[in-house]
Amino acid sequence: MSNLRNKVVLIGYLGNDPNIVHLDSGKKLAKFSLATHDSYQNAAGEKIEETQWHNLIVWNKTVEVVEKYVKKGQEVAIEGKLTSRSYEDKEGNKRYITEVQVNELLILSRK
């Protein structure tokens, strides 16, 4: 059970084309957003639909797959883990961000 402590599995649609970042070390990083949808009925019986946006980052060989085949609007399934980090914005304010670090990616639709 120890491998289930920080695991995220999502199926959703890409909100933008992946941004490929080339690092000084020679490695590549892909960043993109994923939209997941949920619907339920509220107390009044109305159907409520919600969209959640998730920031995703991809490292290593999976970046090459993302760079070649993944585009805005495609449906994908991902498995990864939650990561958090902080940074300073242009005004010097400390900001926090939570991202999903993708370990596996499966393309479910062609665009």
Secondary structure, DSSP 8 states (H G I E B T S, - for coil): -GGGTT-EEEEEEESS--EEEE-TTS-EEEEEEEEEEEEEE-TTS-EEEEEEEEEEEE-TTHHHHHHHH--TT-EEEEEEEEEEEEEE-TTS-EEEEEEEEEEEEEE-S--
